[in-house]
């Protein structure tokens, strides 16, 4: 153990004094404040982005290495057989090949600003590697390898990882098909509200199943000066993503002539993704745009190497991959590609219900088509640079036009008092159907016919309501002429934020802080209307129902009602659906975000073969039985005193380091558990990835509030800390403030930075 600690300590970066870097044109100053946030001051843009790459590598090189290896499908080279499932999955998607193709497209454009930015950023990372080969972060030392230089390809792998993680609609399309094949069309439709537009799967037409996704997403909102105490806009953003150690985001401030921007970057990508400059600010939530499709490919029964398209059989493209495995033999794989994309072999489930990668075993092939294969994804770097430089609404729109993948709802404000919103991303126009289940691949009727024109994407500028809210909800009216998605998140978070903004005539930063911490559940209030009407079977059930009757529907960590509500609703779904669906399909259904409120409202629509079950009486019986299961489970864990039960005792989070699974001693890299309030339907949203516990894995990856009365007074918090080095004081110093709902100032003016500086590092040009 002492040897491990010593090696970790030795890998801490130099943050004071001087370091000479090859490739710099002029010296660069890096001031780290008391939060560990670097403020980088350069005399030209090339040096600025090179310094950003160097500084980010100082704090997050190991994390950057894992990101590129994960998407590239090369984790097993260093981890061995334990990561083979991930490598097989990502090689199937073909991101490693796409990342090879795009740099060739960009090869003749090295004079363009965003390509020059990327080149400089990578040069900074590589300078750090070359200067620190003998004192690399602990992950490299434990696994005994050294990183290769970073290239444009690696940055593209990071972009593809983000885009894929934010566009997972194909999971729901396969789930719908599985439900239809398991239950039949009518029973499958009964699990979700039905919309009347026909779609297509195999050789039978089905109505599509409208879907409310139940996982957490992100919040952003902006109010005009007419609704703020200061008379200037306020903007809030808290992206809900997996909570990891080190964190997903890296806070930094970049300053050079004609460019000063502060906010949050993603390790492996240059510039600031979300934040503000001297003129504008912006915040993002996932739009849930459906930019993927699944195509059913008819396989030639006489030659499985062919599939049908039009009137002929076409040869699959066969792509051979060799996956190197540390300590074992290489795995040789062949993947089939149709004109639509790779034939999927599995779906990533993430270990929920004991399933990591769900095999797709069918008599036909399922081809995966995605937006990434239709565009030059390097355009996203142009979007980032243009956003960082933007001075007004028109500049902002020009930047958003280049944000072609990982579609986002982006809210906007500027120092002149304007507020706005624009949805980014290329969204396909389908010739036929709406892609809610897999569609025929043997005809051109279901191909994409272009993209929604940029000028017709959802947008707003200085609306009469004086505020704009997005929370992964549907943002377009029913008469909007194009399909964005059928996979929006439940609207209760957006509705609650709107309610909070309307309650207070004039809002300030403190109001925004309270709103981001809000744990009132509109959904729990609606569901409890059904729960509290159940006739109890015994005294313990009566007491549990009485606690729910007196509940204010705030999911506080100390709330006994919140725990009863959560366990009861989980048990109800298990009793109702687990045996009917079978374990695997039940797991998929729970991931999809079941609409329990719909099931409670419409018991006659439950999938059942017995008419006697289709009644409110049967609903009452199911609720009573599941309440007893819930009470028994909680009692076994927390005792007979219902009043002492606490939501936080079950609802907690541990920040887990990727290396902690390698050896028991490495669990020292983890932090937690920490009790938390809320759930995935509260504004302060958190979610889990287990059917057996309420352990959280995701939530607000950062919280940010921009104050356009004085941008230097803006505040933020991003757990767990700035540094990826376990011996750094900034490895986990932001967890406790994040749990408590505290913030720190986003320093921006040079004078404020100087007053709060902790260290100064000068990067000298050689």
C-alpha positions in Angstrom: 0.0 0.0 0.0 2.8 2.5 0.9 4.4 1.8 -2.4 1.2 2.6 -4.2 0.8 5.9 -2.3 4.3 6.9 -3.0 3.9 6.3 -6.7 0.7 8.3 -6.7 2.4 11.2 -4.9 5.3 11.2 -7.3 2.9 11.6 -10.3 1.4 14.8 -9.0 1.9 17.6 -11.6 4.1 20.6 -11.2 1.7 23.6 -10.7 4.3 26.3 -9.7 7.5 27.6 -11.1 8.4 27.2 -14.8 8.2 24.4 -17.4 9.7 24.8 -20.9 7.5 23.5 -23.7 8.5 22.9 -27.3 6.0 24.4 -29.8 5.1 27.5 -27.8 5.6 30.8 -29.6 5.4 32.9 -26.4 5.3 32.3 -22.7 1.9 31.3 -21.1 0.9 31.9 -17.5 -1.3 29.4 -15.7 -2.8 30.6 -12.4 -4.7 28.0 -10.4 -7.2 29.4 -7.9 -8.1 27.9 -4.5 -10.6 25.5 -6.2 -7.8 24.2 -8.4 -9.3 25.8 -11.5 -6.7 26.9 -14.0 -6.8 30.3 -15.5 -4.7 30.3 -18.7 -3.3 33.5 -20.1 -1.7 33.4 -23.5 -0.7 36.0 -26.1 -2.1 34.1 -29.1 -4.7 31.4 -29.7 -2.3 28.6 -30.7 -0.4 28.9 -27.4 -3.7 29.2 -25.5 -5.0 25.8 -26.7 -1.6 24.1 -26.5 -1.5 25.2 -22.9 -5.0 24.0 -22.3 -4.0 20.6 -23.6 -0.9 20.5 -21.4 -2.8 21.6 -18.2 -5.7 19.2 -18.8 -3.2 16.4 -19.2 -1.6 17.4 -15.9 -4.9 16.7 -14.1 -6.7 14.2 -16.3 -4.3 12.2 -18.6 -5.4 8.8 -17.3 -9.1 9.7 -17.8 -8.4 10.9 -21.4 -6.6 7.6 -22.1 -9.6 5.6 -20.8 -12.0 7.6 -22.9 -10.1 7.0 -26.2 -9.5 3.3 -25.5 -13.1 2.7 -24.5 -14.5 4.1 -27.8 -11.7 2.7 -29.8 -12.3 -0.8 -28.4 -8.8 -1.3 -27.1 -9.3 -1.5 -23.3 -8.5 -5.2 -23.2 -4.9 -4.4 -24.4 -4.2 -3.1 -20.9 -7.0 -4.5 -18.7 -7.2 -8.0 -20.1 -10.3 -10.2 -20.5 -12.5 -8.2 -18.0 -13.1 -5.5 -20.6 -13.5 -7.7 -23.6 -17.3 -7.2 -23.7 -16.8 -3.5 -24.1 -14.3 -3.8 -26.8 -16.4 -6.3 -28.8 -19.4 -3.9 -28.5 -17.5 -0.8 -29.7 -15.7 -2.6 -32.5 -19.2 -3.7 -33.6 -20.3 0.0 -33.8 -17.2 0.8 -35.9 -16.3 4.0 -34.2 -12.6 3.1 -34.5 -13.0 3.0 -38.3 -15.0 6.2 -38.4 -12.4 8.0 -36.4 -9.8 7.0 -39.0 -12.0 8.3 -41.9 -12.7 11.8 -40.6 -9.1 13.0 -40.2 -8.6 12.2 -43.9 -11.6 14.5 -44.7 -10.0 17.2 -42.5 -6.5 16.7 -43.9 -6.6 19.5 -46.4 -8.0 22.0 -43.9 -5.2 22.6 -41.5 -5.5 26.3 -42.1 -9.0 26.4 -40.6 -9.2 27.8 -37.1 -10.9 24.8 -35.5 -8.4 22.3 -37.0 -5.5 24.5 -35.8 -7.1 24.6 -32.3 -7.3 20.8 -32.2 -3.7 20.4 -33.4 -2.4 22.9 -30.8 -4.4 21.2 -28.0 -3.1 17.7 -28.9 0.5 19.1 -29.1 0.0 20.3 -25.5 -1.1 16.9 -24.3 1.9 15.2 -26.1 4.4 17.7 -24.6 3.1 16.7 -21.2 3.5 13.0 -22.0 7.0 13.4 -23.3 8.1 15.4 -20.2 6.6 12.9 -17.7 7.1 9.4 -19.1 8.8 8.4 -15.8 6.2 9.9 -13.5 2.9 9.1 -15.2 -0.4 8.8 -13.3 -0.9 5.7 -11.3 -3.1 3.9 -13.8 -0.3 3.7 -16.3 2.1 2.5 -13.7 -0.2 -0.2 -12.3 -1.0 -1.6 -15.8 2.5 -1.1 -17.0 2.1 0.8 -20.2 2.9 4.2 -21.6 0.4 6.4 -23.6 0.9 7.0 -27.3 0.6 10.6 -28.6 -2.8 12.1 -29.0 -4.1 12.9 -32.4 -7.2 14.2 -34.2 -8.4 10.7 -34.3 -8.4 10.5 -30.5 -10.4 13.7 -30.1 -12.9 12.3 -32.6 -13.2 9.2 -30.5 -14.1 11.5 -27.5 -16.7 13.2 -29.6 -18.2 9.9 -30.8 -18.3 8.7 -27.1 -20.3 11.8 -26.2 -22.7 11.6 -29.2 -23.4 7.9 -28.7 -24.0 8.3 -25.0 -26.6 11.0 -25.7 -28.5 9.2 -28.5 -29.6 5.8 -27.4 -33.1 5.7 -29.0 -32.3 2.3 -30.7 -32.6 0.6 -27.3 -36.3 1.6 -27.2 -37.0 0.6 -30.7 -35.7 -3.0 -30.0 -37.7 -3.0 -26.7 -40.9 -2.2 -28.6 -40.2 -5.0 -31.1 -39.4 -7.4 -28.2 -42.7 -6.5 -26.5 -44.6 -7.1 -29.7 -43.0 -10.4 -30.3 -43.5 -11.5 -26.6 -47.0 -10.2 -25.9 -48.5 -9.6 -29.3 -49.4 -6.2 -30.8 -52.4 -5.4 -28.6 -50.9 -6.3 -25.3 -47.6 -4.6 -26.1 -49.4 -1.4 -26.9 -51.2 -1.5 -23.6 -47.9 -0.9 -21.7 -47.6 2.5 -23.3 -50.1 5.2 -24.5 -50.8 4.7 -28.2 -50.4 7.3 -30.9 -52.1 6.7 -34.2 -49.3 7.0 -36.7 -48.4 3.7 -38.3 -44.9 2.4 -38.4 -43.4 -0.9 -39.6 -41.6 -3.9 -38.3 -40.8 -7.0 -40.3 -43.8 -7.6 -42.6 -46.6 -6.3 -40.3 -47.6 -2.8 -39.6 -47.9 -1.6 -36.0 -49.1 1.5 -34.4 -46.1 3.1 -32.7 -45.9 3.2 -28.9 -45.5 6.7 -27.5 -42.9 6.6 -24.8 -41.9 8.6 -21.8 -38.4 7.8 -20.9 -37.9 7.6 -17.1 -34.2 8.2 -16.7 -32.8 11.5 -15.5 -31.6 14.1 -18.0 -30.5 17.7 -17.6 -32.0 21.1 -16.8 -31.4 24.5 -18.2 -33.4 27.7 -18.0 -32.9 31.4 -18.6 -34.8 34.4 -17.4 -34.8 37.9 -18.9 -33.9 41.1 -17.0 -37.6 41.8 -16.5 -37.8 38.7 -14.2 -34.5 39.2 -12.4 -33.6 41.3 -9.4 -30.7 42.9 -11.1 -32.5 43.7 -14.4 -30.1 41.5 -16.3 -30.5 37.9 -17.4 -29.8 34.9 -15.3 -29.0 31.4 -16.8 -28.8 28.0 -15.1 -27.6 24.7 -16.3 -27.0 21.3 -14.6 -26.3 18.4 -16.9 -27.3 15.1 -15.4 -24.8 12.4 -16.4 -22.9 9.5 -14.8 -21.1 10.7 -11.7 -17.6 9.4 -11.7 -14.2 10.0 -10.2 -12.5 11.8 -11.7 -15.5 13.8 -12.9 -16.7 14.1 -16.4 -16.1 17.8 -16.7 -13.0 20.0 -16.3 -13.5 23.6 -15.2 -11.1 26.1 -16.7 -10.7 29.7 -17.9 -9.0 30.5 -21.2 -7.8 34.0 -22.0 -6.0 35.4 -25.1 -6.4 38.4 -27.4 -10.0 38.5 -28.6 -10.9 35.5 -26.5 -11.8 35.1 -22.9 -14.0 32.2 -22.0 -14.7 30.3 -18.8 -16.7 27.2 -18.0 -16.6 23.5 -18.4 -14.6 21.4 -20.9 -14.6 17.6 -21.6 -11.2 15.9 -21.1 -9.9 15.1 -24.6 -11.6 18.1 -26.3 -10.3 21.6 -26.7 -12.2 24.8 -25.8 -15.1 25.3 -23.4 -18.2 23.3 -24.1 -20.6 25.0 -21.7 -20.0 28.4 -20.1 -19.6 32.1 -20.9 -17.3 34.6 -22.5 -17.3 38.4 -22.0 -20.5 38.8 -24.1 -22.7 35.7 -24.1 -23.3 32.6 -22.0 -25.0 29.2 -22.9 -26.1 26.0 -21.2 -27.1 22.6 -22.7 -29.6 19.8 -22.2 -30.0 16.7 -24.3 -32.8 17.3 -26.9 -33.5 13.6 -27.1 -33.6 13.9 -30.9 -34.0 10.6 -32.7 -31.0 10.5 -35.0 -30.7 6.7 -35.2 -32.6 4.0 -36.9 -32.6 0.2 -37.0 -33.2 -1.7 -40.2 -34.3 -5.3 -40.5 -32.1 -6.9 -43.1 -33.4 -10.0 -44.8 -30.7 -12.6 -44.9 -30.3 -14.8 -48.0 -31.4 -18.3 -46.7 -29.0 -19.9 -49.2 -26.1 -17.5 -48.6 -25.9 -15.8 -45.1 -23.2 -13.5 -46.5 -25.9 -11.6 -48.4 -28.9 -9.5 -47.6 -31.8 -8.2 -49.7 -32.0 -4.7 -51.1 -34.5 -4.0 -53.8 -34.8 -6.8 -56.3 -31.4 -8.4 -55.6 -29.2 -10.0 -53.0 -26.2 -7.8 -52.0 -23.0 -9.0 -50.3 -22.4 -7.8 -46.8 -19.2 -6.0 -46.3 -17.1 -8.1 -44.0 -14.8 -6.2 -41.6 -12.2 -8.1 -39.7 -11.0 -6.9 -36.3 -8.3 -8.2 -34.0 -8.8 -7.3 -30.4 -5.6 -7.7 -28.4 -6.1 -9.1 -24.9 -3.5 -8.6 -22.2 -2.5 -12.0 -20.8 -4.4 -13.9 -23.4 -4.7 -14.7 -27.1 -6.0 -12.1 -29.5 -9.7 -12.3 -30.3 -10.4 -12.4 -34.1 -13.8 -11.0 -35.0 -15.7 -10.5 -38.2 -18.5 -7.9 -38.4 -21.0 -7.6 -41.1 -22.1 -4.2 -42.5 -25.0 -3.5 -44.8 -25.6 -0.2 -46.6 -27.3 1.0 -43.5 -24.5 0.2 -41.1 -23.2 -2.6 -38.8 -25.3 -5.6 -38.0 -25.6 -5.4 -34.2 -24.6 -8.3 -32.1 -25.5 -6.9 -28.7 -26.9 -3.9 -26.7 -25.2 -2.3 -23.8 -27.3 -2.7 -20.6 -24.7 -1.6 -18.1 -25.1 -4.5 -15.6 -28.7 -3.8 -14.7 -30.4 -6.9 -13.6 -27.2 -8.9 -14.0 -27.0 -8.1 -17.8 -24.1 -6.2 -19.2 -24.4 -6.8 -22.9 -27.7 -8.1 -24.2 -27.2 -10.4 -27.2 -29.4 -9.7 -30.3 -30.2 -13.2 -31.5 -32.7 -13.0 -34.4 -33.5 -14.8 -37.6 -32.8 -11.6 -39.4 -30.1 -9.0 -39.1 -30.6 -5.6 -37.3 -28.5 -2.9 -38.9 -27.6 0.2 -37.0 -27.8 3.6 -38.8 -26.6 6.7 -37.0 -26.1 10.4 -37.7 -22.3 10.1 -37.0 -21.8 8.1 -40.3 -23.7 10.7 -42.3 -21.6 13.8 -41.4 -18.2 15.2 -40.9 -18.2 15.0 -37.1 -15.1 17.3 -36.8 -17.5 20.2 -37.4 -18.3 20.1 -33.7 -14.9 21.6 -33.0 -15.8 24.5 -35.2 -19.0 24.9 -33.2 -17.0 25.0 -29.9 -14.6 27.6 -31.2 -17.3 29.8 -32.6 -19.3 29.6 -29.4 -16.2 30.5 -27.4 -15.7 33.6 -29.6 -19.4 34.6 -30.1 -20.4 38.2 -29.3 -24.1 38.2 -30.0 -27.2 36.2 -31.0 -26.2 36.0 -34.7 -22.7 34.7 -33.8 -24.3 32.2 -31.5 -26.6 30.9 -34.2 -23.7 30.5 -36.6 -21.9 28.4 -34.0 -25.0 26.2 -33.3 -25.3 25.6 -37.1 -22.0 23.7 -36.8 -23.1 21.7 -33.8 -24.3 18.8 -36.0 -24.2 15.8 -33.7 -25.1 15.2 -30.0 -28.2 17.4 -30.5 -28.8 19.8 -27.6 -31.3 22.3 -26.3 -29.0 25.3 -25.9 -30.3 28.3 -23.9 -28.6 31.7 -24.4 -28.2 35.0 -22.8 -26.0 38.1 -23.4 -24.8 41.2 -21.6 -27.1 43.3 -23.6 -30.1 41.7 -22.0 -31.2 39.2 -24.7 -32.2 35.7 -24.0 -32.8 32.9 -26.5 -32.9 29.2 -27.3 -31.9 27.0 -30.3 -31.9 23.3 -30.8 -28.6 22.1 -32.3 -27.9 19.0 -34.4 -28.8 17.5 -37.7 -32.1 15.6 -37.3 -33.1 13.3 -40.2 -36.3 13.5 -42.2 -37.6 10.0 -42.8 -39.3 9.1 -46.1 -41.8 6.9 -44.3 -42.8 6.1 -40.8 -41.2 7.6 -37.7 -38.6 5.0 -36.8 -40.1 3.9 -33.5 -39.5 0.3 -34.2 -37.0 -1.4 -36.6 -38.0 -0.8 -40.2 -37.5 -2.8 -43.4 -34.0 -2.6 -44.9 -34.9 -4.3 -48.2 -36.6 -1.2 -49.6 -35.7 2.4 -50.0 -39.1 3.5 -48.6 -37.6 4.0 -45.1 -34.4 5.8 -46.0 -33.5 9.3 -44.8 -34.4 12.1 -47.1 -32.2 14.8 -45.8 -32.3 16.8 -42.5 -34.5 19.4 -40.9 -33.4 22.8 -42.3 -31.4 24.7 -39.7 -33.6 27.8 -39.9 -36.6 25.6 -39.1 -35.2 23.9 -36.0 -36.9 24.8 -32.7 -35.8 28.2 -31.6 -36.8 31.3 -29.6 -35.5 34.8 -29.1 -36.7 37.2 -26.4 -40.0 35.4 -25.8 -42.9 37.2 -24.3 -42.9 34.9 -21.3 -39.5 36.3 -20.3 -38.1 32.9 -19.6 -37.2 29.6 -21.3 -37.0 26.2 -19.8 -35.8 22.8 -21.2 -35.4 19.6 -19.2 -35.3 16.9 -22.0 -39.0 17.4 -22.5 -40.9 17.9 -25.7 -40.2 21.5 -26.8 -42.2 21.7 -30.0 -46.0 22.1 -30.4 -48.1 19.4 -31.9 -48.3 21.3 -35.2 -44.5 21.4 -35.6 -44.0 20.0 -39.2 -41.1 17.7 -38.5 -40.4 14.7 -36.2 -37.8 15.4 -33.6 -38.4 12.4 -31.4 -40.8 10.1 -29.6 -38.3 9.6 -26.8 -38.6 12.6 -24.5 -38.2 12.4 -20.8 -41.3 12.7 -18.5 -42.2 16.5 -18.5 -42.6 16.8 -14.7 -39.1 18.3 -14.2 -39.8 21.0 -16.8 -43.2 21.7 -15.4 -41.8 22.0 -11.9 -39.1 24.4 -13.0 -41.7 26.5 -14.8 -43.8 26.6 -11.7 -40.8 27.7 -9.6 -40.0 30.5 -12.0 -43.5 31.8 -12.1 -43.9 31.8 -8.3 -41.3 34.6 -7.8 -41.8 37.9 -9.7 -38.1 38.8 -9.5 -35.5 36.1 -9.3 -31.9 36.2 -8.1 -29.0 33.9 -7.9 -30.1 32.5 -4.5 -33.5 31.6 -6.0 -31.8 29.8 -8.8 -29.7 27.8 -6.3 -32.8 26.8 -4.4 -34.4 25.7 -7.7 -31.5 23.5 -8.7 -31.8 21.8 -5.3 -35.5 21.3 -5.5 -36.7 17.8 -4.5 -40.5 18.2 -4.8 -41.9 15.4 -7.0 -45.1 16.3 -9.0 -45.0 12.7 -10.2 -45.0 11.3 -6.6 -47.9 13.5 -5.8 -49.9 12.1 -8.7 -49.0 8.5 -8.0 -49.7 8.8 -4.2 -53.3 9.7 -5.0 -53.7 6.0 -5.9 -51.5 4.6 -3.2 -53.2 6.3 -0.3 -56.6 4.9 -1.3 -55.6 1.3 -0.8 -57.4 -0.4 2.1 -54.7 -1.7 4.5 -54.5 -5.3 5.3 -52.9 -4.8 8.7 -51.7 -2.2 11.2 -48.2 -1.9 9.6 -49.8 -1.2 6.1 -52.2 1.3 7.8 -49.2 3.2 9.3 -47.3 3.2 6.0 -50.4 4.6 4.2 -50.9 7.2 6.9 -47.3 8.4 6.5 -47.9 8.9 2.7 -51.1 10.8 3.4 -49.2 13.3 5.5 -46.3 13.6 3.1 -45.5 16.9 1.3 -43.9 14.9 -1.6 -40.5 16.3 -1.0 -37.9 13.5 -1.4 -35.6 14.6 1.4 -32.9 12.2 2.5 -34.5 12.0 6.0 -38.0 11.3 4.7 -39.6 8.0 5.7 -42.5 8.6 3.2 -40.0 8.9 0.3 -38.6 5.5 1.1 -42.0 3.8 1.4 -43.1 5.4 -1.9 -40.0 4.3 -3.8 -39.9 0.7 -2.5 -43.7 0.3 -2.9 -43.8 1.5 -6.6 -40.8 -0.7 -7.4 -42.5 -3.8 -5.9 -45.7 -3.0 -7.7 -44.0 -3.1 -11.1 -42.2 -6.2 -10.2 -45.4 -8.0 -9.1 -47.3 -6.8 -12.1 -44.8 -7.4 -14.8 -41.7 -9.5 -14.0 -43.3 -12.9 -14.5 -45.4 -11.7 -17.5 -42.4 -10.3 -19.3 -39.6 -12.7 -18.1 -36.5 -11.4 -16.5 -34.6 -10.1 -19.5 -37.5 -8.2 -21.1 -38.5 -6.9 -17.6 -35.0 -5.5 -17.2 -35.2 -3.8 -20.6 -38.6 -2.4 -19.7 -37.4 -1.0 -16.4 -34.4 0.7 -18.2 -36.9 2.2 -20.6 -38.6 4.2 -17.9 -41.9 2.6 -17.4 -44.9 5.0 -17.0 -46.3 3.7 -13.7 -48.8 6.5 -13.5 -50.3 5.4 -16.8 -50.6 1.8 -15.5 -52.3 3.0 -12.4 -54.7 5.2 -14.3 -55.7 2.4 -16.7 -55.7 -1.0 -15.0 -58.0 -2.3 -17.7 -55.1 -1.9 -20.2 -52.7 -4.1 -18.2 -51.4 -7.1 -20.3 -53.4 -10.1 -19.1 -55.1 -13.1 -20.4 -57.8 -13.1 -17.8 -60.8 -10.8 -18.1 -61.3 -10.9 -14.3 -58.0 -9.2 -13.8 -58.9 -6.2 -15.9 -60.5 -4.1 -13.1 -59.8 -1.5 -10.4 -60.4 -4.3 -7.9 -57.4 -6.2 -9.2 -55.4 -3.0 -9.1 -56.2 -2.6 -5.4 -55.2 -6.2 -4.8 -51.9 -5.8 -6.6 -51.1 -2.6 -4.7 -51.9 -4.2 -1.3 -49.7 -7.2 -2.1 -46.8 -5.1 -3.3 -47.2 -2.8 -0.2 -46.7 -5.8 2.1 -43.6 -6.8 0.1 -42.3 -3.3 0.4 -42.9 -3.1 4.2 -41.3 -6.5 4.7 -38.2 -5.5 2.8 -37.7 -2.2 4.6 -38.4 -3.7 8.0 -35.8 -6.4 7.4 -33.2 -3.7 6.7 -34.2 -0.9 9.0 -36.4 -2.2 11.8 -40.0 -2.0 12.8 -40.2 1.7 13.6 -41.6 3.2 10.3 -41.0 6.7 11.5 -37.3 6.1 11.7 -37.0 4.9 8.1 -35.0 7.3 5.9 -34.8 7.6 2.1 -31.1 8.6 2.4 -30.2 5.2 4.0 -31.0 3.6 0.7 -30.5 6.5 -1.7 -26.8 7.2 -1.8 -23.8 7.6 -4.1 -20.2 6.4 -4.2 -17.8 8.0 -6.5 -16.0 4.9 -8.0 -12.6 5.0 -9.7 -12.2 2.7 -12.7 -9.1 1.2 -11.1 -10.8 0.3 -7.9 -12.1 -3.0 -9.2 -8.6 -4.3 -9.9 -7.6 -5.0 -6.3 -9.1 -4.5 -2.8 -6.4 -2.0 -1.9 -7.5 0.2 -4.8 -10.9 0.8 -3.2 -9.1 3.6 -1.4 -9.5 5.5 -4.7 -13.3 5.6 -4.2 -15.2 8.2 -2.2 -18.5 7.6 -0.4 -21.2 6.6 0.1 -23.0 10.0 0.5 -26.7 10.2 1.3 -28.8 12.1 -1.2 -32.3 13.4 -1.6 -34.4 13.5 -4.8 -34.9 10.9 -7.5 -34.9 10.9 -11.3 -38.2 13.0 -11.5 -37.1 15.9 -9.2 -35.3 19.0 -10.4 -32.4 17.9 -8.4 -32.3 14.7 -10.4 -30.4 11.4 -9.6 -30.8 7.9 -10.9 -29.8 4.4 -10.3 -28.7 1.4 -12.4 -30.0 -1.5 -10.2 -33.2 -3.3 -9.8 -32.3 -4.4 -6.3 -31.1 -1.1 -4.7 -31.4 2.6 -4.9 -27.7 3.3 -5.1 -27.2 6.3 -7.4 -24.9 6.3 -10.3 -25.8 9.6 -11.9 -26.9 13.2 -11.2 -25.9 16.8 -11.7 -22.4 16.4 -13.2 -22.1 20.2 -12.5 -24.3 23.0 -11.5 -23.8 26.5 -13.0 -25.6 29.8 -12.6 -24.5 32.7 -14.8 -25.2 36.3 -13.6 -25.2 38.7 -16.5 -25.2 41.7 -14.1 -21.6 40.7 -13.4 -20.4 37.5 -15.0 -17.5 37.4 -12.5 -20.1 36.7 -9.8 -21.4 33.6 -11.6 -21.3 30.4 -9.5 -20.8 26.7 -10.1 -19.9 23.4 -8.5 -18.6 20.2 -10.3 -18.0 17.0 -8.3 -15.8 15.4 -7.3 -12.9 17.8 -7.9 -10.6 19.2 -10.5 -7.8 16.6 -10.3 -7.7 13.0 -11.2 -4.7 12.4 -8.9 -5.8 10.7 -5.7 -3.2 12.5 -3.6 -4.2 15.9 -4.8 -6.2 18.1 -2.4 -8.5 18.7 -5.4 -9.3 15.0 -6.0 -12.6 15.0 -4.0 -12.8 18.4 -2.3 -16.0 19.3 -4.2 -18.1 16.3 -3.2 -19.2 17.6 0.2 -20.2 21.1 -1.1 -22.1 19.4 -4.0 -24.0 17.2 -1.6 -24.9 20.2 0.6 -25.9 22.4 -2.4 -23.1 24.8 -2.1 -21.3 26.7 -4.9 -18.1 28.6 -5.6 -17.5 31.7 -7.6 -16.5 31.3 -11.2 -13.6 33.8 -11.2 -13.3 35.7 -14.4 -11.7 39.2 -14.0 -7.9 39.1 -13.8 -8.0 41.1 -10.6 -10.3 38.5 -8.9 -8.1 35.7 -10.1 -5.0 37.3 -8.7 -6.7 37.8 -5.3 -7.8 34.1 -5.2 -4.7 32.5 -6.8 -3.0 29.6 -5.1 -0.2 28.7 -7.6 1.3 30.1 -10.7 3.0 28.1 -13.4 4.8 29.8 -16.3 5.0 27.7 -19.5 8.2 28.9 -21.3 8.7 28.7 -25.0 11.8 26.8 -25.8 
